[in-house]
């Protein structure tokens, strides 16, 4: 039975960091441990600076939780699994606090943070072929009555989902000694969604976008090597949503804010250039699902960097527009990208070079060189 939690201890790579509690006004309060203040770093520099004393979160947009800890909570597919598991345990999911949900994450979350007390399901996971998980996902998606789910299959999928977000079903598995995130098809996805995302990942790499290794497993399922793991070491990952207190459920950012935040966090113009290139690529391929959780930063070796890119494929966005606007425009052009450069102080000459590099990488591709034109970006279909 899931118990109500009033205090949560936060750890980073098994080192105690601080404590979280809920205040009477339903917002969370956090305090770093004194030892962490002496030897650690800020988990979230804009809203949780490394200092003594109690800090209080805003009520919105994360239900009173600090953005960096909200990043640890499952969303979309992961939230669906958690809530179905809770129902099977006789627990009303709507009655849980954010601290209760963090305790359900325990040590099984993405990134480097863990939470105690841990109430994560203790299911032992047996490695299966990917088609086994695909079948389990299909059965779960097609199940209308959560009470009739197989408890074993549900707990297994829940354990393998970690605190992953996004609507697509996915599992976190070890393949050939490496940690991978493998996605499966949702009921609303096109038939070849895995192949489509794989080919877009290859396009992104041709355009100079830094991405993790990607594979198309068994010519069906898209997988990306996890960048929050380096062997046994867990890497701290912070989404732009959590960093900036920006909702990912609705339009809340402009790319100019992302470029400014990248500079403020990393102090590295090369990281800003990476964000600019990602903006240009998203505009060029029509990736309009560019919400605040689809951009992240990693803290490693004492510094912040933009994370490898992910979730890069065309999508409709809100009302057919980009979720993150470009120069205030939901249907932007490359001219809007240049205006973002001017507005943020990013060198316009370098901005033009990046645009040219992306264009040059995309231009040689044509339908005649691809066996299945249905996996091509829409802007290439007219070539």
HUKAUR-V206942 format. One record per backbone hydrogen bond with DSSP energy under -1.0 kcal/mol. NH is the residue of the N-H (numbers start at 1). CO is the residue of the C=O. Records with the same first field share a line. If there is no record, write none. Layout:
NH: CO ; CO
This chain:
8: 20
9: 116
10: 18
11: 114
12: 15
13: 112
15: 12
17: 10
18: 10
19: 31
20: 8
21: 29
23: 27
26: 23
28: 64
29: 21
30: 55
31: 19
33: 17
37: 33
38: 34
39: 35
40: 36
48: 44
51: 49
55: 30
57: 28
64: 59
65: 62
70: 66
71: 67
72: 69
73: 70
75: 164
77: 166
78: 75
80: 76
81: 77
82: 78
83: 79
84: 80
85: 81
86: 82
87: 83
88: 84
89: 85
90: 87
91: 86
95: 92
96: 93
101: 97
102: 98
103: 99
104: 100
105: 101
106: 102
108: 105
114: 11
115: 106
116: 9
119: 103
132: 129
133: 129
134: 130
135: 131
136: 132
137: 133
138: 134
139: 135
140: 136
141: 137
142: 138
143: 140
148: 145
149: 146
154: 150
155: 151
156: 152
157: 153
158: 154
159: 155
160: 156
161: 157
164: 161
171: 182
172: 160
173: 180
175: 178
178: 175
180: 173
181: 224
182: 171
183: 222
184: 169
189: 186
193: 190
196: 192
197: 193
198: 194
199: 195
200: 196
201: 197
202: 198
203: 199
204: 200
205: 201
206: 202
207: 203
208: 205
209: 204
215: 223
217: 221
219: 216
220: 217
221: 217
223: 215
224: 181
225: 213
226: 179
230: 233
233: 230
235: 228
238: 297
240: 295
241: 292
243: 239
244: 240
246: 241
255: 325
257: 254
258: 254
259: 255
260: 256
261: 257
262: 258
263: 259
264: 260
265: 261
266: 262
267: 263
272: 268
273: 269
274: 270
275: 271
276: 272
277: 273
278: 274
279: 275
280: 276
281: 277
282: 278
283: 279
284: 280
285: 281
286: 282
287: 282
288: 286
291: 289
294: 291
297: 238
298: 305
299: 236
300: 303
303: 300
305: 298
307: 296
309: 210
315: 286
321: 318
322: 330
323: 288
325: 253
326: 329
329: 326
337: 333
338: 334
339: 335
340: 336
341: 337
342: 338
343: 339
344: 340
346: 341
351: 347
352: 348
353: 349
354: 350
355: 351
356: 352
357: 353
358: 354
359: 355
360: 356
361: 357
362: 358
363: 359
365: 362
369: 366
370: 367
375: 372
376: 373
380: 377
383: 380
